Amino acid sequence: MARGVRGGQGLARVAVVVRAGAAPMWWLGVFAAGIGTLVPGITGRRIGVMAGAALFIIAAGVVASLRRRRYAALAAGFARAGKHDVLQDRAVTVRNWRRGHRWWLLLAFAAALGSSFAVPAAGGMLLAGAGTGLRLKAAWLGRRERADDVLLWVRVDWLGPRSGAPAGRPVKAYRATGIAAGDATPGGARRRGDVLV
């Protein structure tokens, strides 16, 4: 629910939304790359792995830096969360992102596997690099949160139909709470003692 009690809004952590795709993309990419090394492909394994390593680095860098100015502008203009705003649990935010993107993840995995018949392991390493880039972007957000001593939140109803656009056009501003609010640390990781998701 986007609407909280007494006019408050449902809020999701920005860094958690960014980080939600990192683990599935990383593991699907590693799995696809591992299978890909079993296929000789057109280019051969050695060239495939070398190309994959380059794609991994490029994908991680591009994804980590994508739309940083937009994130920074929204973070600089945050408004304080109201007392009636409802803070969404980390597990719920992650689950919503993964449900909204499950078909995209499956298609990306299938494409990574299929590409191994041409360039072994390269597609999987590209996918893993994108996951690494998301984790790096979440870490960058976490450093901003620590520097400003706030946690950044976005309205749930502004995240889009797949619950995964924390810097999309509908987002007008972020909300902010104290550093101890919610169940995720700066950067979106679980707080110590939380249940694994």
DONULUM-956144 format. One line per field, with one value per residue: x, y negated, z negated of N, C-alpha, C in turn; residue in three letters. Coordinates in steps of 0.1 Angstrom, whole numbers, plus 5000, padded with zeros to 4 digits. Layout:
% residues N
n.xx: X|...
n.yy: Y|...
n.zz: Z|...
ca.xx: X|...
ca.yy: Y|...
ca.zz: Z|...
c.xx: X|...
c.yy: Y|...
c.zz: Z|...
residuo: Ala|...
***
This chain:
% residues 197
n.xx: 5008|5006|4996|4997|4986|4962|4968|4995|5024|5034|5067|5098|5131|5156|5182|5179|5161|5177|5197|5184|5184|5210|5220|5205|5212|5240|5244|5229|5244|5270|5264|5255|5279|5296|5284|5287|5315|5318|5311|5326|5322|5322|5343|5361|5371|5391|5393|5366|5364|5382|5370|5347|5356|5364|5339|5325|5339|5333|5304|5299|5311|5295|5268|5271|5276|5254|5229|5237|5238|5211|5202|5218|5208|5181|5187|5199|5178|5160|5130|5118|5106|5072|5054|5034|5040|5047|5072|5085|5094|5126|5127|5103|5105|5126|5114|5093|5107|5120|5099|5087|5106|5111|5107|5123|5148|5149|5149|5173|5191|5187|5195|5222|5231|5226|5243|5267|5272|5283|5303|5319|5310|5309|5285|5273|5292|5289|5263|5267|5285|5268|5251|5271|5276|5252|5254|5276|5266|5246|5263|5276|5254|5250|5273|5267|5245|5255|5273|5255|5241|5215|5188|5176|5145|5119|5087|5064|5045|5056|5075|5070|5054|5069|5082|5108|5121|5137|5147|5131|5110|5085|5093|5095|5108|5130|5123|5135|5149|5160|5192|5189|5165|5141|5149|5173|5207|5227|5232|5217|5220|5213|5205|5224|5216|5191|5167|5176|5172
n.yy: 5012|4978|4956|4944|4945|4920|4901|4904|4916|4946|4956|4965|4976|4960|4969|4997|5004|4999|5018|5042|5057|5066|5091|5112|5108|5110|5137|5152|5144|5154|5181|5185|5178|5198|5221|5214|5216|5243|5246|5246|5226|5200|5183|5195|5206|5191|5165|5158|5157|5136|5115|5114|5106|5080|5070|5073|5054|5030|5030|5029|5004|4987|4991|4985|4958|4947|4923|4908|4881|4874|4889|4876|4850|4854|4864|4842|4825|4834|4840|4840|4870|4876|4880|4898|4913|4944|4968|4990|5024|5038|5064|5066|5046|5056|5080|5070|5057|5079|5095|5078|5077|5103|5116|5102|5108|5136|5136|5122|5140|5162|5150|5146|5172|5182|5166|5178|5197|5184|5165|5178|5176|5148|5134|5141|5130|5103|5099|5104|5083|5061|5066|5062|5035|5024|5029|5014|4988|4987|4987|4963|4945|4952|4941|4914|4911|4917|4895|4873|4880|4892|4913|4922|4921|4932|4925|4952|4954|4940|4955|4969|4994|5018|5016|5005|4980|4958|4933|4923|4904|4899|4894|4869|4859|4870|4885|4882|4898|4903|4919|4943|4954|4978|5011|5015|5008|4978|4977|4999|5026|5054|5049|5059|5091|5092|5112|5133|5125
n.zz: 5000|5009|4996|4963|4928|4918|4939|4944|4962|4979|4977|4993|4990|5008|5014|5009|5029|5052|5047|5048|5071|5073|5062|5075|5102|5102|5093|5113|5135|5128|5128|5155|5168|5158|5169|5196|5200|5205|5231|5262|5282|5308|5308|5291|5258|5243|5255|5252|5223|5218|5232|5217|5192|5198|5205|5180|5164|5177|5177|5149|5142|5158|5150|5123|5124|5137|5140|5118|5113|5112|5089|5070|5071|5062|5037|5025|5022|5003|4983|4949|4935|4926|4895|4898|4920|4935|4931|4953|4949|4955|4966|4979|4998|5014|5023|5038|5059|5071|5079|5097|5117|5125|5150|5167|5156|5161|5189|5194|5183|5200|5224|5218|5215|5241|5256|5252|5270|5290|5279|5254|5220|5219|5219|5195|5177|5183|5173|5146|5141|5143|5120|5101|5105|5096|5069|5062|5068|5048|5026|5029|5025|4999|4987|4991|4975|4949|4947|4947|4925|4926|4937|4969|4985|5007|5022|5024|5043|5064|5076|5099|5121|5118|5095|5093|5099|5086|5092|5112|5135|5122|5096|5073|5051|5025|4993|4959|4931|4897|4890|4878|4885|4897|4912|4924|4932|4939|4974|4979|4969|4948|4914|4886|4873|4884|4902|4929|4963
ca.xx: 5000|5014|4990|4998|4975|4960|4974|5009|5027|5043|5081|5108|5145|5162|5194|5174|5156|5189|5205|5176|5187|5224|5223|5201|5219|5253|5244|5225|5255|5280|5259|5255|5293|5301|5279|5293|5328|5317|5308|5338|5317|5328|5356|5369|5369|5401|5388|5353|5366|5389|5360|5337|5362|5363|5324|5322|5344|5325|5291|5300|5313|5284|5256|5273|5275|5242|5219|5241|5234|5197|5202|5224|5199|5170|5192|5202|5166|5151|5121|5117|5094|5062|5052|5024|5046|5049|5084|5084|5105|5136|5123|5091|5110|5134|5105|5085|5115|5123|5086|5084|5116|5115|5108|5135|5159|5149|5153|5187|5198|5186|5204|5236|5234|5226|5255|5279|5275|5292|5314|5317|5311|5309|5272|5272|5301|5282|5252|5273|5290|5256|5248|5281|5274|5241|5259|5285|5257|5240|5273|5277|5243|5252|5282|5260|5236|5264|5278|5244|5234|5201|5184|5168|5133|5111|5073|5062|5036|5064|5085|5066|5047|5078|5087|5122|5126|5138|5151|5123|5103|5075|5099|5097|5118|5132|5121|5146|5147|5173|5201|5185|5151|5140|5156|5184|5218|5231|5236|5206|5223|5205|5211|5229|5205|5179|5165|5182|5162
ca.yy: 5000|4966|4947|4948|4940|4905|4893|4906|4923|4957|4952|4976|4972|4958|4978|5010|5006|5000|5030|5054|5066|5070|5105|5121|5106|5115|5152|5157|5141|5164|5194|5185|5178|5211|5230|5209|5221|5257|5246|5240|5214|5197|5176|5203|5202|5181|5152|5156|5153|5123|5106|5114|5098|5066|5066|5072|5041|5019|5030|5025|4990|4979|4993|4978|4943|4943|4914|4904|4867|4874|4893|4866|4839|4858|4865|4829|4817|4842|4835|4849|4879|4872|4890|4908|4921|4958|4972|5003|5033|5042|5077|5063|5038|5065|5089|5063|5055|5091|5099|5069|5079|5117|5120|5096|5116|5148|5133|5118|5152|5170|5144|5148|5186|5183|5160|5186|5205|5175|5161|5184|5169|5133|5128|5142|5120|5090|5098|5103|5070|5052|5068|5056|5021|5020|5029|5002|4976|4987|4983|4948|4939|4953|4931|4901|4912|4915|4881|4864|4886|4895|4924|4917|4930|4927|4930|4965|4952|4934|4965|4975|5007|5029|5012|5004|4968|4948|4920|4921|4891|4895|4891|4854|4857|4881|4882|4886|4901|4905|4930|4956|4958|4989|5023|5016|4998|4970|4985|5009|5039|5058|5046|5072|5098|5094|5124|5133|5125
ca.zz: 5000|5009|4986|4949|4920|4916|4949|4946|4975|4978|4982|4995|4990|5021|5016|5010|5043|5061|5044|5048|5083|5074|5059|5086|5114|5099|5093|5126|5143|5125|5132|5169|5172|5155|5180|5208|5202|5210|5245|5269|5289|5321|5305|5281|5243|5239|5260|5245|5210|5218|5236|5206|5182|5202|5204|5166|5159|5184|5172|5135|5142|5164|5141|5110|5126|5144|5134|5105|5111|5108|5076|5062|5070|5054|5023|5020|5020|4995|4972|4938|4935|4916|4884|4903|4931|4932|4936|4958|4946|4965|4973|4988|5010|5022|5029|5048|5070|5078|5086|5109|5127|5127|5164|5173|5151|5168|5203|5194|5181|5212|5234|5214|5219|5256|5262|5250|5282|5299|5271|5241|5207|5219|5215|5180|5170|5185|5164|5133|5139|5140|5106|5093|5106|5087|5055|5061|5067|5035|5016|5031|5018|4984|4982|4990|4963|4937|4947|4943|4913|4929|4946|4980|4988|5019|5021|5030|5055|5074|5080|5112|5120|5114|5081|5094|5105|5075|5097|5124|5137|5112|5083|5072|5040|5015|4979|4951|4916|4890|4895|4872|4889|4907|4908|4933|4929|4951|4985|4981|4964|4936|4901|4879|4865|4892|4909|4942|4974
c.xx: 5009|5009|4991|4985|4975|4968|4989|5011|5036|5057|5090|5122|5150|5173|5189|5168|5167|5196|5198|5180|5201|5226|5218|5208|5234|5253|5239|5237|5266|5276|5260|5270|5299|5297|5286|5307|5329|5315|5320|5334|5325|5342|5366|5368|5379|5396|5375|5355|5373|5379|5350|5343|5361|5348|5320|5326|5336|5311|5290|5301|5301|5272|5259|5272|5263|5233|5224|5237|5219|5195|5207|5215|5187|5175|5194|5189|5155|5142|5121|5105|5085|5060|5042|5028|5049|5062|5083|5097|5114|5132|5112|5096|5118|5124|5097|5094|5117|5110|5084|5094|5119|5116|5120|5147|5160|5154|5168|5195|5198|5195|5218|5240|5235|5238|5267|5282|5283|5305|5313|5319|5308|5296|5269|5280|5295|5271|5257|5279|5279|5252|5258|5280|5263|5246|5268|5277|5251|5250|5276|5266|5245|5262|5276|5252|5244|5269|5268|5237|5219|5200|5174|5157|5126|5097|5071|5054|5044|5074|5081|5060|5056|5086|5103|5128|5127|5143|5143|5117|5093|5080|5102|5108|5119|5127|5133|5142|5160|5180|5197|5172|5151|5148|5168|5194|5219|5237|5226|5209|5214|5212|5214|5217|5192|5179|5170|5170|5170
c.yy: 4988|4956|4952|4943|4925|4897|4895|4914|4935|4953|4964|4969|4971|4968|4993|5013|5008|5014|5043|5063|5071|5085|5114|5120|5111|5131|5158|5155|5151|5178|5196|5186|5192|5222|5227|5214|5236|5257|5239|5227|5211|5191|5185|5197|5191|5167|5149|5151|5139|5112|5104|5105|5083|5061|5064|5058|5030|5019|5025|5010|4982|4980|4985|4963|4938|4935|4909|4889|4866|4878|4883|4854|4842|4859|4852|4821|4825|4834|4845|4857|4875|4883|4901|4916|4935|4963|4987|5012|5036|5054|5074|5055|5047|5075|5083|5061|5068|5097|5091|5072|5094|5122|5114|5103|5129|5146|5129|5131|5161|5164|5146|5163|5188|5177|5168|5195|5197|5171|5166|5175|5154|5128|5130|5132|5106|5088|5097|5089|5060|5054|5061|5040|5016|5019|5017|4989|4975|4983|4968|4941|4940|4944|4917|4900|4910|4901|4871|4869|4887|4908|4919|4927|4924|4933|4942|4963|4945|4943|4971|4989|5019|5026|5011|4992|4957|4934|4917|4907|4888|4891|4876|4851|4869|4876|4887|4888|4901|4918|4943|4961|4970|5001|5025|5005|4989|4978|4997|5023|5042|5053|5059|5078|5099|5107|5123|5133|5127
c.zz: 5000|4999|4972|4942|4919|4926|4951|4958|4971|4984|4983|4995|5004|5023|5016|5024|5053|5059|5046|5060|5083|5072|5070|5099|5113|5101|5106|5136|5141|5130|5148|5174|5170|5166|5193|5211|5206|5225|5252|5277|5302|5318|5297|5267|5239|5243|5253|5231|5209|5222|5224|5195|5185|5201|5189|5161|5164|5178|5157|5134|5147|5155|5128|5112|5132|5136|5120|5102|5106|5093|5066|5060|5061|5039|5017|5016|5012|4986|4961|4938|4924|4906|4888|4915|4926|4939|4940|4954|4957|4973|4983|5000|5019|5030|5040|5061|5078|5085|5098|5120|5130|5141|5171|5169|5159|5183|5204|5192|5193|5223|5231|5218|5234|5262|5261|5262|5292|5291|5257|5229|5207|5215|5201|5172|5171|5175|5149|5130|5137|5126|5097|5093|5097|5073|5052|5060|5053|5024|5017|5024|5003|4979|4981|4977|4950|4936|4942|4930|4915|4937|4956|4984|5000|5017|5029|5043|5066|5080|5094|5110|5116|5102|5082|5101|5095|5079|5110|5124|5127|5099|5082|5062|5032|5001|4971|4937|4910|4894|4889|4876|4898|4903|4918|4930|4941|4962|4988|4976|4951|4924|4894|4871|4872|4899|4924|4952|4987
residuo: Met|Ala|Arg|Gly|Val|Arg|Gly|Gly|Gln|Gly|Leu|Ala|Arg|Val|Ala|Val|Val|Val|Arg|Ala|Gly|Ala|Ala|Pro|Met|Trp|Trp|Leu|Gly|Val|Phe|Ala|Ala|Gly|Ile|Gly|Thr|Leu|Val|Pro|Gly|Ile|Thr|Gly|Arg|Arg|Ile|Gly|Val|Met|Ala|Gly|Ala|Ala|Leu|Phe|Ile|Ile|Ala|Ala|Gly|Val|Val|Ala|Ser|Leu|Arg|Arg|Arg|Arg|Tyr|Ala|Ala|Leu|Ala|Ala|Gly|Phe|Ala|Arg|Ala|Gly|Lys|His|Asp|Val|Leu|Gln|Asp|Arg|Ala|Val|Thr|Val|Arg|Asn|Trp|Arg|Arg|Gly|His|Arg|Trp|Trp|Leu|Leu|Leu|Ala|Phe|Ala|Ala|Ala|Leu|Gly|Ser|Ser|Phe|Ala|Val|Pro|Ala|Ala|Gly|Gly|Met|Leu|Leu|Ala|Gly|Ala|Gly|Thr|Gly|Leu|Arg|Leu|Lys|Ala|Ala|Trp|Leu|Gly|Arg|Arg|Glu|Arg|Ala|Asp|Asp|Val|Leu|Leu|Trp|Val|Arg|Val|Asp|Trp|Leu|Gly|Pro|Arg|Ser|Gly|Ala|Pro|Ala|Gly|Arg|Pro|Val|Lys|Ala|Tyr|Arg|Ala|Thr|Gly|Ile|Ala|Ala|Gly|Asp|Ala|Thr|Pro|Gly|Gly|Ala|Arg|Arg|Arg|Gly|Asp|Val|Leu|Val
***
